[in-house]
Amino acid sequence: MAVHFDQLYLQYHKLVYHIALRITRDSSLSEDIVQETFLKAYKKIDTLIDEKKAGGWLSSIATRTSIDFIRKEIRAGEVPIDPFNMELDCLLSSSQEDVERTVDITLLKEELVTEIRQLPLAQQQVFLLRVQYGMNEEEIAEKLDLKRSTVKTRFFRARKKLKNLYTLKYSA
């Protein structure tokens, strides 16, 4: 069976891009991930046994590559942190009456980013992969090469620490 790499790229590059974009939420980073994914795929093309499973194979490579990029950015302290996946943005309205609310939400987001950065790096990684990137405990454990119980503990501690910080600031 001869796999034509050019055909794989033409058929699946959009899928790989969308997987990367879903995970990273950054279009330029997603383009880099597409290149890296296909480079990895090209190097390992001989491991693709069934050409009909190329989409799943490339999806798996794209997912792992995206997570690797995120881990590298977390370690470098360059992750575009938005811990709520922009979910709070739906609360924002463009009307004049909601300007104060918009400012409050923006300030809250900035405070959360600051507080998340105060967490130990191990807790930041788990927290961001869980909350920002929607990964489950098993995926995080596999990606970070940890036990599932360790992931669960780190996430619990990060949430508890953030909750305590929030309670201290706003209970007065």
N, C-alpha and C positions, 0 to 999 in steps of 0.2 A: 504494500500500500504506500503510495507516494502522497504525502501531504504537501499541498501547495501553500506555502506560507503567505504569499501575496493574497491568495483567496481567503485565507483565514483572517488576515488583517482587514480586508475589504468587508467581509461578512460580520466581523465581531468588534471592530474598533469603537463603534458607538456604544455597544453594550459595556465594554470595558470602561469607557469614559463615564458612563452613567453610574456604574458601580463605584468608581473612584469619587465622583462628585457627591454621591449619596453619603459616602463615608467621610470625606474631607470637607465638603461644602466650600470648596475653593476651586474655581475653574482652571486657573493656571497650574495649580498643583496637580489637578486631575489630568491635565495634558501631559505633565511629566510622568505621572503614574502610568498612563497609556503607553508611553515610550518604554518605560522600564518593564512593564508587563510583557510587551511583545519582544523585548530583548531577552528576557528570561525564557519566554516561550520558544523563541528561536533556538536558544542554547539547549533546550530540553525537548525539542520537537520529536526526538526519537522515543520519548517516553509516552507519547500519545498513541495508544494502541488502536482505538476506535475513533475514526474521524467524526462520527456522528455525535461523539461526546465532547467535541472541541469547545463548544460553548460553555459547558460546565467546567471543563478543565481551565479555560481562560478566566472564567469568573472566579474560580478558586485562587488562581495566581493574582488576579487583580485585587481581590479582597485582602489577601495576605500582604501584597505590596503596598496597598493603601495604609494598612495598619502599621507596617514597618515605617512608612514615611511619617505617620503621626507619632510613633514612638520616638523617632529621631528628633522631631521637632519638640516633643515634650522634654526630652533630655537637654536639648539646646535652649529651652525656655522660649521658643518661638511659636508656640501653638496659638493660633487665633482663638483664644478662649471665649466661648459663648456658651456657658453651661446650660442654658435652657433652649438651645437649638432655635433661637429666635422666636420661641413660642410666645414670649411676652409681647412681641411686636404686634400680634393680632389684637392686643388691647389698645394699641395706639390708634388714634383717629386723627385725621387731618384738619378737623374743625378747630376754630379758635378756642372754643370752650375747653378743649382737652389739652391745651398747651402745658398747663401745670402738671397734669397727670403724665404727659409724655416726659417731661423733665424729671419727675419723680421716678419713673420707671427706668429711665436712662441712668440716673444716679444710682439706683438700686443695682442695676446690672454692673456698673463700674465697681461698686463696693463688693459685690459677689466675686468678681474677677480678682480683686485685690485679696480677698479672704481665701479664695481657692489657691492663689499663689503662695499663701502662708502655710498651706498644708505641706507635710513632708512629701518629697517627690514620689515616693511609692504610693501614697494615698492619692496624690494628684493624678497619677497615671490611671489608676483604677477608676477614680471618680469621673474623669473626663471620658474615658473609653465607655463607661456605663451610661453617663448622662448625656454627654454631647454626641457620642457616636452610636448610641443605642445598642451596644454589644451586651450580650448576656454573660453571666458569670463563667460559663464554660468556655466561651470564645475568648474572654479576657485571660482566663487561666492558661489556655493554650498559647495565646499570643505572647504573654509575658513569662511563659514557662513557670507557672506557679500552681499550687494546689488550689482547687476551687474554694476550699475553706479559707485560704489565705486571702483570696480575692474578696470573699464575703466579709471577712473581718476588716480588711482595709477600707472597703466601701462603707461599712457600718461606722467605723471610726471617723472617716472623713465627713460623713453626714452629721454625726453627733457633734464633731468639732465645729462645723459650719452652723449648725443649729444653736449651739451654745454661744458662738460669736454673735449671731443674729439676736438671740434672746437678751444678751447683755447690752447690746446697742439700743434695742428698741423697747426694753421693759421699763426704762427710767421715765 
